[in-house]
Amino acid sequence: MFKRHFTIEEARELALELKSRFSQIHILLEEIEKELEKTGAKMRINRGNGQGPVVQAKSEKISAVHRQVEEIVNMGIVIKDLKQGLVDFPHYLDGDESHEVFLCYLVAEDTVRFWHEIGAGFAGRTPL
């Protein structure tokens, strides 16, 4: 079903990189939310006064988030929850290519320690 499958070791190696990427994403999302609050207030007070740079700054940050997400997805990693930093790595359980599962990782965790059936989701996590 998936183009790429990760070994447990590969997923664990990528965990540190994902922590860093999600840290950047979360900072950008926080900044975007603050700017939206500020811009919304300014737009109500100063309608049509040419506040282009504020809108452009938001667009640059949104584009940066999109780039980060695209890079993660292009690695073959499935993002389940952007705000929580929840991702799944396609994996063949015990090397069996007929048994495709997800290695489940939450960036708040120290490493990849769980897996679940593809349809089971987070609630079905099982320790490796």
C-alpha positions as CSV (number, residue, x, y, z in Angstrom):
1,M,0.0,0.0,0.0
2,F,2.8,2.4,0.8
3,K,5.9,3.1,-1.4
4,R,8.4,3.1,1.5
5,H,8.6,1.0,4.6
6,F,10.8,1.7,7.5
7,T,12.7,-0.6,9.8
8,I,12.4,0.2,13.5
9,E,16.0,1.4,13.4
10,E,15.3,3.8,10.5
11,A,12.2,5.2,12.3
12,R,14.2,5.7,15.5
13,E,17.0,7.5,13.6
14,L,14.4,9.9,12.1
15,A,12.8,10.6,15.5
16,L,15.3,13.2,16.4
17,E,15.0,15.0,13.1
18,L,11.2,14.9,13.5
19,K,11.5,16.5,17.0
20,S,13.4,19.4,15.4
21,R,11.1,19.7,12.5
22,F,7.9,19.7,14.6
23,S,9.5,22.2,17.0
24,Q,9.9,24.6,14.1
25,I,6.4,23.8,12.8
26,H,4.9,24.5,16.2
27,I,6.8,27.8,16.5
28,L,5.5,28.9,13.1
29,L,1.9,27.8,13.8
30,E,2.0,29.8,17.1
31,E,3.3,32.9,15.3
32,I,0.7,32.5,12.5
33,E,-2.1,32.3,15.1
34,K,-0.8,35.5,16.9
35,E,-0.5,37.3,13.6
36,L,-4.0,36.3,12.6
37,E,-5.3,37.7,15.9
38,K,-3.4,41.0,15.4
39,T,-4.2,41.3,11.8
40,G,-7.9,40.6,12.3
41,A,-8.1,43.5,14.8
42,K,-6.1,45.8,12.5
43,M,-8.3,44.9,9.5
44,R,-11.4,45.8,11.4
45,I,-9.9,49.2,12.5
46,N,-8.0,50.0,9.3
47,R,-10.0,48.5,6.4
48,G,-8.2,48.6,3.1
49,N,-5.2,50.6,4.3
50,G,-2.7,48.5,2.4
51,Q,-1.4,46.2,5.2
52,G,0.2,44.0,2.5
53,P,3.4,43.2,4.4
54,V,1.4,41.7,7.3
55,V,-0.4,39.4,5.0
56,Q,2.8,38.6,3.2
57,A,4.5,37.7,6.4
58,K,1.7,35.3,7.2
59,S,2.0,33.8,3.8
60,E,5.7,33.2,4.2
61,K,5.2,31.4,7.5
62,I,2.3,29.4,6.1
63,S,4.5,28.4,3.2
64,A,7.3,27.4,5.6
65,V,4.9,25.1,7.4
66,H,3.8,23.7,4.1
67,R,7.4,23.0,3.1
68,Q,8.2,21.2,6.3
69,V,5.0,19.1,6.0
70,E,5.8,18.3,2.4
71,E,9.4,17.3,3.2
72,I,8.2,14.9,6.0
73,V,5.5,13.4,3.8
74,N,8.0,13.0,0.9
75,M,10.2,10.9,3.2
76,G,7.3,8.4,3.3
77,I,6.1,9.4,6.8
78,V,2.4,9.8,7.5
79,I,1.5,12.8,9.6
80,K,-1.6,12.0,11.7
81,D,-1.8,15.1,13.9
82,L,0.3,18.2,13.1
83,K,-0.3,20.0,16.4
84,Q,0.5,17.0,18.5
85,G,3.4,15.9,16.4
86,L,1.9,12.4,15.8
87,V,3.3,10.4,12.9
88,D,3.2,6.9,11.5
89,F,6.0,5.1,9.7
90,P,4.8,2.3,7.3
91,H,6.4,-0.9,8.5
92,Y,6.3,-4.6,7.7
93,L,5.7,-6.4,11.0
94,D,8.5,-8.9,11.6
95,G,9.7,-8.4,8.1
96,D,6.5,-10.0,6.7
97,E,5.6,-8.0,3.6
98,S,2.0,-9.3,3.8
99,H,1.5,-7.7,7.2
100,E,1.8,-3.9,6.8
101,V,1.4,-1.9,10.0
102,F,2.5,1.5,11.3
103,L,5.3,2.3,13.7
104,C,3.6,5.1,15.8
105,Y,5.6,8.0,17.1
106,L,4.6,11.1,19.1
107,V,7.3,13.7,19.2
108,A,6.9,14.2,22.9
109,E,8.2,10.6,23.3
110,D,11.9,9.8,23.5
111,T,11.9,7.3,20.6
112,V,9.7,5.0,18.5
113,R,8.4,2.4,20.9
114,F,4.9,1.5,19.5
115,W,3.2,0.0,16.5
116,H,-0.4,-0.5,15.5
117,E,-2.5,-2.0,12.8
118,I,-3.2,0.4,10.0
119,G,-6.9,0.6,10.8
120,A,-6.4,0.7,14.6
121,G,-5.0,4.1,15.1
122,F,-3.4,5.6,18.2
123,A,-5.8,3.7,20.5
124,G,-4.5,0.4,19.2
125,R,-0.8,1.1,20.0
126,T,1.2,-1.9,21.1
127,P,4.7,-1.8,22.5
128,L,7.4,-3.1,20.2
